[in-house]
Structure formats: C-alpha cells, structure tokens
Amino acid sequence: MNKVRTTIFHPLHGRLGAKFGEFAGYRMPLTYADLGATAEHVATRTSAGLFDVSHMAVVDLVGPDPAAALETLVPGGITTLKPGRSRYTFFTNEAGGILDDLIATQFGDRFSVVVNASRAEHDIGHLQLLTDIEVVRRSDLHLVAIQGPQAVELAADAGIDASALTFMGAMVATIDGHDVAVTRSGYTGEDGLELALPAEIALGFAEQLLSDERCTPAGLVARDSLRLEAGLCLYGNDLDETTTPVEADLMWAIPSRRRAAADYPGADVVDRQLADGPGRVRVGIGTDQRRPVRPGNELLVDGAAIGLVTSGAFGPTVDRPVAMGYVDPAHAEPGTALTADVRGKEVPVHVAPLPFAPHRYHRG
Amino acid sequence: MNIPTDLRYSTDHEWVRVDGTTIRIGVTDYAQDALGDVVFIELPDVGTEVGAGGSLGEVESTKSVSDIYAPVAGTVSLINDELANNPERLNEDPYGDGWICELTIGDAAALDGLLDAAAYTELIGEA
C-alpha cells in the first residue's frame, strides 16, 4: 500500500477548514469551510482563486538540447519555443494514444515540464528513455496557481510582477532572495499565473496571497468545474492511452511542421485518422435540465448507444450542468439532440460547442 | 452544528418534524455540510407510497449523489416544489426552506425508533 501524501500547504488547508479527498495519492482540499465549491468557482471567475497544485510534478530536462530531445516523445512544437514561452503538448505512444498531457517551458537557462500527479512516475520513466538528457524531478519546487481577473494584480502586489507576460509566457521572479518560476497559464480559462515556489517560502507566500481580500482559496471541486466550463481535458477522464489527438480534438497542438515530418510516436495513426476520419470525437455535452450528467453515463440516439460521458459537473458560471464526452462523429455537430442515461434516468442533452464559458486569457 | 431540540432524527442524517399523522422531512445541518453545495434534488411524486428505508429521491451535490430515505413508512402528501428550482436552499436553511417533503403515516409508533436531538448529537460526535 502506498502511503497517502500531503503537500507542503497542508497546514494551511487545515487552518482554512478544508474538506479533504484523496487525489493521485495525495490528500488534497476538495472545498473550504464557509465557502463551498460554488463560491470558490465564482470567486475565481470574478476576482482570484488560489489553488494548491503542488501534487503536479515539476521535471527539469538537463542536457545539450532538451527541446529537441522532448520532441522525439511529443508532437508539439518544442524546438521552436522561444525563451520565456510555454506550450501545451502530450506524450503519444506508437498507436497514437495519449500517455499524458503536459506543459513544457523554455526558461532560456532551464528547460522544464509540468506533468500530472497521477502520471508523474510513468512520465519520469518515459523521459528517462531520452539519451543525453538528465531527468531531474524538482521536488524542491511547489506549484500554486492564482487564477482569475485579479490574479496578476494580486501577485504584483505580493511581489511578483508578471504584468509584462502574455498568455503562456514565462519568467523568473525573486521573493526574499529565492527564484520563483512564473508562467501566465492555468486550468480555469481565466487569466492567471502558476508559480513554482521553493520550500523555504512556499507556505508563507501562499498565506500572503490569501491575506489579500481579493484572493479566495479554491479546492479540487471548483478546479474541476472551472476547467470543464473552459473545455479543458482531464487526463484519466477525457484523455488516456486509447485516445488519439484526432479523437480528442487536440490537433491544434500539433503544428504543421510536426504534421508534415510525421516524426513523433503514433504519427502514422494520426495521419490515417485525419484522412479517414476518427471513430469517435470529443465534444461538449450541455443540457437545459438541472440534473448533472456524470462520467460513465452513456449517450444515446433513438435508444442506441453512440457515446460516453467522460467528465461532468455542475457549472456555476453557466448555471447548468456541463460535461464532455466522446461520440460517434455522425452525431458530433453542435446542437445535435442526444439522451444521457443517468443511472437509469433519461436526461435530454445536446452537443455543445466548447468552451462553455469563454476563455479570458491575456493575449496582449 | 445546529441540531434543533424539537425535531426527531434518523441515523441517515435526516430530521423529522412530527405533526399528528403528518411528518415533514429534511436533511440535517451536519448532512448538508458533509454533502457540500447541493446542485440538484429529485423529489418524489405526491401520492407515492414508501416503506421505511425506501427511497424518496436523490440529493446531488458538487461532490456526490445521495439517496433520500423514508425514515418511516408513509405516503407522500406534499413536496417542496421550490427546492427543485433552488437546491441551494437545502444548504442555506436545512431545517426551514430546505425541507424536502411531507408524509402521511399510518403508524405513529414507528416514530419511536427515531433519535432525539441528544442521541443524534451523540451519533455525530458533537457531544
């Protein structure tokens, strides 16, 4: 049995009256007392939410050309990343399946990736296949995300001025003599930052951010409803080793250079699916009812199963249940009426365009 | 944790207000706190006959789905229609506007199996 781990911010969660749940082997805050998931969600959309995302792994790739090395495992444009830029990509296998999704950042003097907690051990083993690259897990760095329209101003007032960055920009700030890696990114659809805090200042800086009345602590339940409204995938739900970038509607993350070169794992499968059409495709699932549609619910047309829900929650911003799933491409057009089988109850749903709530990234 | 002394309680964290052969049912403050934000409530139909422990519907929160159980046998005589459109009332006012439904019961002696406030307080470890 693996021991359930806690993050460096655990004492803070305790003081804030968090309700905890286990996620990827960590005891993580689900919601906080006196707030609740809905209030945390709304605070993030309207002001700023602070998320402990330190269960995610920061992994440095050290060597002569880490970007070129990483490109052998992912289909993203990594060698073209300029210093101070981040990019979303994913590891693929020979069948074109997605092994994990990740953010790669070129800091100039440092090249780093952030991978999902549930896949960290797998991904580190996978990266160790690279020759001439040392894989260094940065357990000394602890990630938090500040998300929302007030996030950048809030961070600036706390000593990290990232106002010059645009969406997916990266920089290194200094707090009390410690380097803090900053990216203008997140998982909510809002403007915001992710900060890699050294252990010496992690707890103190999080407390300082929360001492500002514009900042609300937000747990995993709010994180899920925020990313769902933003149409962002959760690995293990919406993506796994059997889903390809074509099926997952993630071809925007594969630039034409990589598509033409077809030099990444599974490129032949991706090309074939692009030519012939995939057997299923990821779509948004909306409903005018209030009953939430949940992962595992079957999607039906005229009583026949044509798809499966992979994520679902109540979306406080759109004030309706929000979900994503995979459907037969014949039924993937936005507006197509479907039925969801929610524990034996037939709930009318429809294919919805993603995102449910518009992205509000700072693109400069 | 608010546990009114004029109510009876079930071990499923529901409260019962007894008025002759009519009982009003809801979930306790402890239950609403444990559930988290309620986003959907499925109410029973008026006229539904239910045995003790039978399902009266579902409460779905941002975190989980839970059944509403009949604390004693009876027939649904009234439902809180307002709650279906405003499920957050179950969190805001669990003993008031957040009530779920009323049952007409045949056997008042069945209520003797329910807990009083002191016993319920002990059950949830608040004593």
Interface residues (C-beta under 8 A of the other chain):
Chain A: K19 G21 L30 T31 G36 A37 T38 A39 V221 S225 R290 R291 P292 A313 F314 P321 R343
Chain B: G36 D37 V39 F40 E42 E60 T62 K63 V65 A84 P87 E88 N91
